[in-house]
Amino acid sequence: MQDDILTLALDLSRNTAEKISSIDMIMVKTQMLAMNARLEAARAGEVGKSFAVVAHEMGEVTKEVSALSAGLRTAINDNAGRIEAAGRQMLLDSRGNRFADMAHNAVEIIDRNLYERSCDVRWWATDTAVVDLLEQPSSEAQAHATRRLATILRSYTVYLDLWIADRNGVVVANGRPDRYGSVVGRNVAGTEWFRNGMATTSGDAFTVCDIERNPALDRAEVATYATAIRAGGVEHGQPLGVLGIFFDWEPQAKAIVEGVPLDAEERKTTRIMLLNAQHRVIASSTGHGEAETYSLQAGSKRGFYQNGAKLVSYALTPGYETYAGLGWYGCIETAGG
């Protein structure tokens, strides 16, 4: 709609300018005729005097019309420039807001997804098999906990693995020992997720770490959620260890950034990204850019701006229910801003 308005305004300006040019040409011809008429009147002498007066007046009218035409041309050119500038700004605002809405939607989808992960880790940490393994360690308890974790993984395909670590940070069971056989016995006491998990204040609390590659999971990118496993599986029980769950980030993020609804032409010149709080690219519709820090100029929670020939639209994570988010942004960069 905005494109049509701008096109119509510019067409009207061009058509008016063409008509004024036609008037100018007619006035030039009229001036020449008036000049020739005065010359002929002069040759006719006394009998041509009255005709000379008419020729003179016709010349004066021609001058007035030419002056009006010049003023009209100046006014139209000025207004046409203002109309074009206003139209282009209107198009920019419409496009920028549309892409900012898309960026907001993309980061909101991942927030909703990750909120569910925070629910999962708090729920599974109270599972009897998980608690029993740390309260009464044995080979039977370990086998039972491993089977229980494997059952969860068969149902929740968004996870790469689930780990149970004791209070010393030693992993005592995982859900996919067939795929990740080096996990059990690994000491994770120095990891952020284990330290923060042990420090959670109740069974309602959890910790989440930023996207990172986990060497024990074939260097896959994961979002790690953790909470303390508590004695008796109760909300304020003594921490016995930590349950860590590893969200398979790449395929989930790829589906989100590639699922933003763009038309075929827009998709050719547009890049959809998810950025972490430090503006590192953690997902991109044009391929992964984990080593890239994007130069986002975010002056508010949501907005857009022009960066040279590019239009950059963005939105800060809104969070979802009890999940506040990690300060991530949805970001869309498109050519021809």
C-alpha positions in Angstrom: 0.0 0.0 0.0 2.8 2.4 0.9 4.6 1.5 -2.3 1.4 2.4 -4.3 1.0 5.8 -2.6 4.6 6.7 -3.2 4.4 5.6 -6.9 1.2 7.6 -7.4 2.7 10.7 -5.8 5.8 10.6 -7.9 3.8 9.9 -11.1 1.6 12.9 -10.3 4.7 15.0 -9.8 6.2 13.8 -13.1 3.0 14.3 -15.1 2.5 17.8 -13.7 6.2 18.7 -14.6 5.6 17.5 -18.1 2.5 19.6 -18.5 4.3 22.7 -17.2 7.1 22.0 -19.8 4.4 21.9 -22.5 3.0 25.2 -21.3 6.5 26.8 -21.3 7.0 25.6 -24.9 3.7 27.2 -25.9 4.6 30.4 -24.2 7.9 30.6 -26.1 6.0 30.2 -29.3 3.5 32.8 -28.3 6.3 35.3 -27.4 7.9 34.8 -30.8 4.5 35.4 -32.5 4.0 38.5 -30.4 7.4 39.8 -31.4 6.8 39.1 -35.1 3.4 40.8 -34.8 5.0 43.9 -33.3 7.6 44.0 -36.2 4.8 43.7 -38.8 2.8 46.4 -37.1 5.8 48.7 -37.2 6.2 48.1 -40.9 2.5 48.9 -41.5 3.0 52.3 -39.9 -0.1 54.3 -38.7 -2.6 51.5 -39.7 -0.7 49.0 -37.7 -0.7 50.9 -34.4 -3.8 49.2 -32.9 -2.4 45.8 -33.9 0.9 46.7 -32.2 -1.0 47.4 -28.9 -2.6 43.9 -29.1 0.8 42.3 -29.8 2.3 44.1 -26.9 -0.4 43.0 -24.5 -0.1 39.5 -25.8 3.6 39.6 -25.0 2.9 40.8 -21.4 0.4 38.1 -20.8 2.9 35.6 -22.1 5.5 36.9 -19.6 3.0 36.6 -16.7 2.1 33.0 -17.6 5.8 32.1 -17.9 6.4 33.6 -14.4 3.5 31.6 -13.0 4.8 28.5 -14.7 8.3 28.9 -13.3 6.8 29.4 -9.8 4.6 26.4 -10.1 7.6 24.3 -11.3 9.6 25.4 -8.3 6.8 24.6 -5.9 6.1 21.2 -7.4 9.7 20.2 -7.4 10.0 21.2 -3.7 6.8 19.3 -2.8 7.7 16.3 -4.9 11.0 16.1 -3.0 9.2 16.3 0.3 6.6 13.7 -0.8 9.3 11.3 -1.9 11.2 11.8 1.4 8.1 11.3 3.4 7.1 8.3 1.4 10.5 6.6 1.7 10.4 7.3 5.5 7.0 5.7 5.6 8.3 2.7 3.8 11.3 2.4 6.0 9.2 2.7 9.2 6.7 0.1 7.9 9.5 -2.3 6.9 11.6 -1.7 10.0 8.6 -2.3 12.3 7.6 -5.4 10.4 11.1 -7.0 10.7 11.3 -5.9 14.4 8.0 -7.8 15.0 9.6 -10.8 13.3 12.7 -10.5 15.4 10.6 -10.4 18.5 8.6 -13.4 17.5 11.8 -15.4 16.8 13.4 -14.8 20.1 10.0 -15.2 21.9 9.6 -18.7 20.3 13.0 -19.7 21.7 12.1 -18.3 25.1 9.0 -20.4 25.2 11.0 -23.4 24.2 13.7 -22.8 26.8 11.1 -22.1 29.5 9.9 -25.7 29.0 13.5 -26.9 29.5 13.6 -25.1 32.9 10.4 -27.0 33.9 11.9 -30.3 32.7 15.1 -30.1 34.8 13.2 -29.2 38.0 10.7 -32.0 37.5 13.3 -34.8 36.6 15.5 -33.9 39.5 12.8 -35.2 41.8 12.5 -38.5 40.0 12.8 -41.4 42.4 15.5 -43.2 40.3 17.6 -40.0 40.2 17.3 -39.3 43.9 17.9 -42.9 44.9 21.1 -43.2 43.0 22.6 -40.4 45.1 21.0 -41.4 48.4 21.9 -45.1 48.2 24.6 -45.5 45.5 24.9 -49.0 44.0 25.3 -50.7 40.6 21.6 -51.6 40.6 20.6 -48.0 41.4 22.9 -46.7 38.6 21.5 -49.1 36.1 17.9 -48.1 37.1 18.7 -44.4 36.8 20.4 -44.9 33.5 17.3 -46.7 32.1 15.1 -44.0 33.5 17.1 -41.2 31.8 17.1 -43.2 28.6 13.3 -43.4 28.7 13.1 -39.7 29.1 15.4 -39.1 26.1 13.3 -41.3 23.9 10.3 -39.1 24.6 12.2 -35.7 24.7 14.1 -35.7 21.4 15.4 -32.1 21.9 18.1 -33.3 24.4 21.4 -34.8 23.6 22.0 -36.3 27.1 21.1 -36.0 30.8 23.7 -36.4 33.5 23.6 -37.1 37.2 26.6 -35.7 39.1 27.2 -36.4 42.8 28.1 -33.7 45.4 31.8 -33.9 44.4 31.0 -33.2 40.7 31.6 -36.8 39.5 29.1 -37.9 36.8 27.6 -41.2 38.1 25.0 -41.8 35.3 23.9 -40.5 31.9 21.1 -41.4 29.6 23.1 -42.3 26.5 26.1 -44.3 27.6 26.0 -46.1 24.2 26.6 -42.8 22.4 28.6 -40.9 25.0 30.5 -43.6 26.8 33.2 -41.4 28.3 30.7 -39.4 30.4 30.4 -41.5 33.6 33.4 -40.9 35.8 34.0 -37.4 34.4 34.6 -34.7 37.0 32.5 -31.6 36.2 33.0 -29.8 39.5 34.6 -26.9 37.7 31.8 -26.3 35.3 29.4 -23.4 35.6 26.3 -25.5 35.4 27.4 -27.8 38.2 28.6 -25.0 40.6 25.4 -23.0 40.0 23.2 -26.1 40.2 24.6 -27.0 43.6 24.0 -23.3 44.7 20.3 -23.3 43.8 18.3 -22.4 46.9 15.3 -24.7 46.4 13.7 -27.3 44.1 12.0 -24.4 42.4 15.3 -22.8 41.3 17.4 -23.7 38.3 20.4 -22.4 36.4 21.0 -22.1 32.7 24.2 -21.5 30.9 24.8 -19.7 27.6 25.2 -21.6 24.3 28.5 -23.5 24.3 30.2 -26.5 22.7 30.4 -29.5 25.0 33.6 -31.6 24.4 32.0 -34.7 26.0 29.0 -34.5 23.6 31.1 -34.5 20.4 31.5 -30.8 20.7 27.8 -30.2 19.9 26.4 -26.9 20.8 24.1 -27.1 23.8 22.1 -24.9 26.2 22.7 -26.5 29.6 20.1 -26.4 32.4 20.8 -27.7 35.9 19.4 -27.9 39.4 20.3 -29.6 42.6 19.0 -33.1 43.3 17.7 -32.9 46.8 17.4 -35.5 49.6 13.9 -37.1 49.5 13.2 -35.2 46.2 11.6 -32.5 48.3 11.7 -28.7 47.6 14.1 -27.8 50.5 16.0 -31.1 50.9 19.8 -31.2 51.3 21.6 -31.0 47.9 23.0 -34.4 47.0 24.3 -33.5 43.6 23.2 -32.0 40.3 21.1 -33.0 37.3 22.4 -31.4 34.1 20.3 -31.6 30.9 21.8 -30.7 27.5 19.4 -29.1 25.0 20.4 -29.8 21.4 20.7 -26.2 20.3 21.7 -26.2 16.6 18.7 -28.0 15.0 16.2 -26.2 17.2 17.7 -22.7 16.5 18.0 -23.4 12.8 14.3 -24.3 12.6 13.4 -21.0 14.2 15.6 -18.6 12.1 14.7 -20.4 8.9 11.0 -20.4 9.8 10.7 -16.6 9.8 8.0 -15.9 7.2 9.8 -14.0 4.3 8.9 -14.0 0.7 11.3 -15.5 -1.9 12.8 -12.1 -2.8 13.3 -11.0 0.8 15.0 -14.2 1.7 17.7 -13.6 -0.9 18.9 -10.4 0.8 17.9 -11.0 4.5 19.7 -12.6 7.4 17.9 -13.7 10.5 20.0 -14.1 13.7 19.7 -14.9 17.3 22.3 -13.0 19.4 23.4 -13.7 23.0 23.7 -10.9 25.6 27.2 -10.1 24.3 25.8 -10.0 20.7 27.6 -13.1 19.6 25.8 -14.8 16.8 24.4 -18.1 18.2 22.1 -18.9 15.2 21.9 -17.5 11.7 19.7 -18.2 8.7 22.8 -17.9 6.4 24.8 -20.5 8.3 26.5 -20.5 11.6 28.6 -17.6 12.8 29.7 -18.6 16.3 33.0 -16.7 16.0 31.2 -13.5 15.0 30.2 -10.8 17.3 27.5 -8.7 15.6 27.7 -4.9 15.9 24.2 -4.4 17.1 23.3 -0.8 18.0 20.4 -1.5 20.3 19.1 1.7 21.9 15.9 0.2 23.2 14.3 -3.2 23.8 12.9 -3.2 20.3 13.6 -1.1 17.2 15.4 -0.7 13.9 18.0 1.5 12.2 19.8 1.9 9.0 23.5 0.8 8.7 24.7 2.0 5.4 22.6 0.2 2.7 21.3 -2.2 5.3 18.2 -2.1 7.5 18.8 -3.7 11.0 15.7 -4.6 13.1 16.0 -6.2 16.6 14.1 -7.2 19.7 15.3 -8.1 23.2 14.1 -11.4 24.7 10.8 -10.8 26.5 11.2 -13.9 28.7 8.3 -16.2 29.3 6.5 -16.8 32.6 9.1 -17.7 35.2 11.9 -17.8 32.6 13.5 -14.3 32.4 15.7 -15.1 29.5 19.4 -14.6 29.1 19.4 -11.1 27.5 19.3 -12.5 23.9 18.1 -10.6 20.9 16.3 -11.6 17.7 17.9 -9.6 14.9 17.1 -9.2 11.2 19.5 -7.6 8.7 18.2 -6.9 5.2 19.6 -5.1 2.2 18.1 -2.0 0.7 17.1 -0.3 3.9 
